[in-house]
Amino acid sequence: MPLPDSLLELISRGESEALEFKRGIGERSAAAKAICGMLNGTRGGTVIFGVRDDGSIVGIDIGHETHNRLNGELSKLDPSVTLDLETVTFEDGRSLIVIRVPGNTGLYRYDGRAYQRFGASTQVMPESSYQTALLERHHAMTRWENQTAGFVSISDLDFDEILTTINAAIHAGRLADPGTREPTALLNGLNLLKDGQLLNAALVLFGKQHVLEQFYPQCRLRMARFRGLDKSEFIDNRQVVGHIGVLLAQAQSFWASHIEIAGRIDPDRIERIDIPAYPLEALREALANAVCHRDYAEAGGAIDLAIYDDRLEITSTGPLRFGLTVADLQREHQSKLWNPIIANTLYKRGVIESWGRGTLKMIQVSRDAGYHPPEFLDARLDFTVRFLAEGYTAPTRVSHDLTELQREILRTLERIGPNSSVAIAMNLSHVVDQRQVLRNLQALREFGLVSLAGEKRWAKWSLVI
């Protein structure tokens, strides 16, 4: 019989991650390894016996033991799997054996070892990769957020926060009005109850502070403003335990207190235009992603907000999952949620906008507003989004601590360029005596941060960079 056109077209594509050729049944062990790699991938694939590596069709002679030998090799796959085997026989009696392999069905080993596909080759999967993949596939069935919390009750939840979420979801058009504000009905509607018991996700989203402090210490936000460029000295250091709504509000309040605000004067406006050192919309998106995608199963975990003189970092417990890389985050990518129940509630409330676009939104809004795009850092135990301060950043400390007035003088010089002490005083955000400005300029000169050129009324102060 002639080969079907669909099979001829498939063979013409050549070997790839999803297609493997084997000359004869003697290569059945290598074929089984390729099948194991395809089973462990998301695409699956096809293995064809009777085709050379270059795609030329030669066929094989099928004897009495051919299928028995092949099936014996495939029986070494663990767990056992039923594959679609098709035999296509030519008029001269030669045949092709076509094995179609499903993808994304589980995690498999062949003869005690796991394999993976890279292009047209098959490689042993590192044990660390296998254990990570095993955790991720097991996670889908036994997620921490989906486990019941039998030791708490609905009275341990913040009902006002539940109402805020429901009303915001209705306003955003992402939830039909349930026609009731009874807590049990609302929680059922958000899939936060199982057999009448609260899920862990419900506590993360709505738990009262004293309950979370006792049973869920991982619902913690650590915030710090460091002096300088490392963690050797604090300017401000706070911690709070609370549900996601509390953590979002506290983080935004903290960075509002510590982010540098530069100002410029637009000749067409009376008001000064304030320009924060970081893109606030991108910061909010990074924070929302952190509370949504982090690993809550680690009792010692937290979200960290760290502000330095030159950067701001948001770090959450747990690395990137499901094979995602930092490079993937900077292009269109499939969203696989570590906490889909929590993510769905936050989506309905409008805290996150769409699946798989959080990092792209951070990049886009940063660029649109004229800021550096954020950096993404994936470590073994955590994930960090780093924002670099825009423009000149006044130091908090040199040989001595700088006062806030001294730092504002530096920022003003960066904005208006070399100028007189009179012009510097006029461009500060509040009225300061010119003599006080001059004294502080002289102190900054001693610190090596500014220089003076010219004399008397022609004297101009400049930044030393």
C-alpha angles and dihedrals in degrees: 000000000000119000115261113257091237091058093046090051091049093051091048090063092068130222117323142150088291100037130059129177125207124189096211147348089271087077093059094117092056089045091053090052090052090049090051090052092049091048089053092052130076097240103049112201148195134280118198125194116205098044126102122229090259091058098255112144114231104154128212135249109245114212134180094277099040098096092037091056092046094047090047089057093046090051087071089071111106122235095031116250135190111230130194106247119185127182117206113191125200125217091258091058098255117126147197121223111211118195116190114203124202119220134217093026101120143301118295142189128201116212090344098312133093120229136196136194124241110180108307094339133087121221137181109262111237112248091238090056090047092052091047091050090046090053092049094050092045089048091062090064101034106030118171092230090055095054119103122248101214095175095066135059138206089267087067090066129088101248093190089058090050090053091047090054094047094047092047091049091050091047091050090052092241097113131039113231104266091211092234139070095201107135099227092050092048093049091048089052090055092047091243096130130070118188089341094307126114119250122227087249090065091058093048090052102038112005120138116246099247091051093049092047090055102039108013109040089158088075085085134131118199115197128187139170107202126203108239127346103316141044097263096107136025129219091179131002126181140161131196134181116206147115120293094271091056093047093050092050095045094049093051091047091051097051090044087060095050111028114106114245117205120195135208134183119237110203090218094056134059095209123077113247111234117213117190119215090241135040102259096201090054090048090054091049092050091049092048090051090050095055091042103048106028124114108259095179091082106087091201093050128113146158114261124205110191124180120191131175091267107025148021122222132193113195128183132188115263132041128250111295140204093038095298116153133198088254090056090056090062095058138039108299140168115265115231110179122218090194106027095168093052091042093051092052092048090048092053090049091051096244090122121029110203141353118269097003103088095101092042089052091052090053095045099047090045092053094042090055093047098254132129111269113250124262121233120214120190115194131176094262106020147020127230135196110201125198119194118218113254118240125339116356116204111225121241093212140020118154085329135022111272120229120234089250091054091050091049090051088054092049091048092052090050089053102043099028127222109353149145124281088248092057091045091053091049092053098052118110092246137023113280126174110257092230090056090050090050093050090052092047089054090050090050088050090056089051089054094243099113136027134206126223126183131013139269113337092358092056115121130190120217137183118255105222 
